[in-house]
Amino acid sequence: MLEIRELAASIGDKPILKGIDLTVPDGEVHAIMGPNGSGKSTLGYVLSGRDEYAVTGGSATFNGVDLLDMEPEQRAAAGVFLAFQAPIELPGVNNANFLRTALNAIRRAHGESELDAVQFLKMARVATKQLAMPDDMLKRNVNVGFSGGEKKRNEVLQMAILRPKLAILDETDSGLDIDALKIVADGVNALRGPAFSALVITHHQRLLDHLIPNRVHVLAHGRIVRSGGPELAKELEKSGYAGLIAEAA
Amino acid sequence: MEEPQWARVDHPPIDYQDLHYYAAPKRKAGPRSLEEVDPELLKMYEKLGIPLKERAILAGVDPDTVENTQVAVDAVFDSVSVATTFQETLRKAGVIFCPISEAVREHPNLVRQYLGTVVPTGDNFFAALNSAVFTDGSFVFIPKGVRCPMELSTYFRINARNTGQFERTLIIAEEGSHVSYLEGCTAPQRDENQLHAAVVELVALDDAQIKYSTVQNWYPGDANGKGGIYNFVTKRGACRGARSKISWTQVETGSAITWKYPSCVLLGEDSVGEFYSVAVTNNHQQADTGTKMIHVGKGSRSTIISKGISAGQSNNTYRGLVRMLPSASNARNFTQCDSLLIGDRCGAHTVPYIESRNPTAKVEHEATTSKIADDQLFYCRQRGLSEEDAVGLIVNGFCKDVLKELPMEFAVEAQKLLAVSLEGSVG
């Protein structure tokens, strides 16, 4: 279970998050919506440990352990996965090698044996097949020369292989056509289960037709201004954020 | 002659009167057992996966010392037996691989014919010094049409360990022969000598191919820039025959100062020169390294791929010359120089010289400078990699085009070495 209490964070002198309260019980998928600049991506970065952001107050625990106290790789080992809005290119680093190194680092942290190249490839091929991705995705350099859609799908592939307990998807759906969107939703749905939860940051109701959330939260000016069921997303699609933000201000 | 001053390196004046020229340098008392060796050094050996016995020898533990007799003798014994089987196979193929001092005695005609013809005695200050005083080094001769049955490695040549400051290497590949030569070792070696001025000469006749790979990891000095080796080396290959090929691959991570330009003189028609280099500098290390490709023959081709990585407060310079002479019709060169910066106190410099005196010759030069970006590190760490593993992965990716040119077993060691050399350079 992810529990966030009064979380405040800033970049430089500029406060971005101004007291977030949010609980995501195990097995649930929560959507975070809200206008540009409301702090959605910052929330993802703060939870995963990007050090440009300074936490100025509050707490965030996952399954009882304090996330904010850990290095990014320790959070990854604890099961936190961030699907980046703009995935990073690693020239010369083979995708399969990158993923195997990451998976083995996490396995080591859990005291599990490492996978050799053959075992890993077997497993990775199953994942690419499930996600309808070409095998050569594994041979290419991490995100180098990938189209926008391929980069997003590569994030989903990484998630499928690393099998996180808490996935944070930062606008993974933006810029995707409807087929790719379904692949992303299927990727998350395949992981759904009692020991998996997700925070899905999105601008569009569209994704939530395929990936039905348990709860929807609206973030504005660094605070959650409204929460509700899946119907809230549909309502926002019609009426926009303006009314909500005026209410909150 | 005077010391060259044009390199971007800085060091106190060298007292040439204080060097040992005619005798093997007297050994100072080395550590008597592994317990007396710098623990940092031992930690590094462990990370590189070097067997315990070899660690003792590399760390300079005196083999005659009582405490370690067993260890050292075993190690030497191992090497002797490996070296012996090795010599047998080579002899059957007609290949000569021996200390150059032995070659002078056993094969004087070959030595006389080739020595000093690629790097003349007066070539440069350090080559002159070496030519005047060298005592030993390696000699390789591959006869006509022979493909050397194994990779030749100095690592197996026991006496290579104490050749000292002025090593001399001569490799001759006759018509249609092939040889791959490996120099160095990934383990950082302690050495009492501060100045190293080696000379390497390669000769390739018609259709011959020489591949020369180096992993250089001499003591770089401590984190404050004290101590460390000055590595001032002259390496040059002559592609004398038509369609001959000389390929230099180097991974340079050690030494306080590296001054080194493995070059090719492409005399033969359609001859090929290649230079693949990774140079890593950390802390206060300085490297000024690159190559010269001198195109004389028609249709000669050369490729230069240089990857410089600077970390700490180090300076890393690529200096290269591509010269197309009037006779070099339709000659081609492609150069790619990439620099990677880690941190904000280091420097990367690129100094390419291009001279073309033939209008049909083609020269291409590409260069990039980049930094390991914070977002790349964060991306890797978010996936579970430690910061050091992330740097290792990114740096190895950056060097991939060069590392793939190394013989297989060397490539694996070199990858580990890159990661270890850069440890602690981030954050």
Boltz contact constraints between the chains, C-beta under 6 A:
constraints:
  - contact:
      token1: [A, 48]
      token2: [B, 382]
      max_distance: 6.0
  - contact:
      token1: [A, 50]
      token2: [B, 378]
      max_distance: 6.0
  - contact:
      token1: [A, 72]
      token2: [B, 381]
      max_distance: 6.0
  - contact:
      token1: [A, 72]
      token2: [B, 382]
      max_distance: 6.0
  - contact:
      token1: [A, 73]
      token2: [B, 381]
      max_distance: 6.0
  - contact:
      token1: [A, 73]
      token2: [B, 384]
      max_distance: 6.0
  - contact:
      token1: [A, 73]
      token2: [B, 386]
      max_distance: 6.0
  - contact:
      token1: [A, 76]
      token2: [B, 382]
      max_distance: 6.0
  - contact:
      token1: [A, 76]
      token2: [B, 383]
      max_distance: 6.0
  - contact:
      token1: [A, 76]
      token2: [B, 384]
      max_distance: 6.0
  - contact:
      token1: [A, 77]
      token2: [B, 384]
      max_distance: 6.0
  - contact:
      token1: [A, 82]
      token2: [B, 382]
      max_distance: 6.0
  - contact:
      token1: [A, 88]
      token2: [B, 375]
      max_distance: 6.0
  - contact:
      token1: [A, 88]
      token2: [B, 376]
      max_distance: 6.0
  - contact:
      token1: [A, 88]
      token2: [B, 379]
      max_distance: 6.0
  - contact:
      token1: [A, 90]
      token2: [B, 397]
      max_distance: 6.0
  - contact:
      token1: [A, 91]
      token2: [B, 397]
      max_distance: 6.0
  - contact:
      token1: [A, 92]
      token2: [B, 397]
      max_distance: 6.0
  - contact:
      token1: [A, 92]
      token2: [B, 398]
      max_distance: 6.0
  - contact:
      token1: [A, 92]
      token2: [B, 400]
      max_distance: 6.0
  - contact:
      token1: [A, 93]
      token2: [B, 393]
      max_distance: 6.0
  - contact:
      token1: [A, 93]
      token2: [B, 397]
      max_distance: 6.0
  - contact:
      token1: [A, 102]
      token2: [B, 383]
      max_distance: 6.0
  - contact:
      token1: [A, 102]
      token2: [B, 384]
      max_distance: 6.0
  - contact:
      token1: [A, 102]
      token2: [B, 385]
      max_distance: 6.0
  - contact:
      token1: [A, 105]
      token2: [B, 384]
      max_distance: 6.0
  - contact:
      token1: [A, 105]
      token2: [B, 385]
      max_distance: 6.0
  - contact:
      token1: [A, 106]
      token2: [B, 384]
      max_distance: 6.0
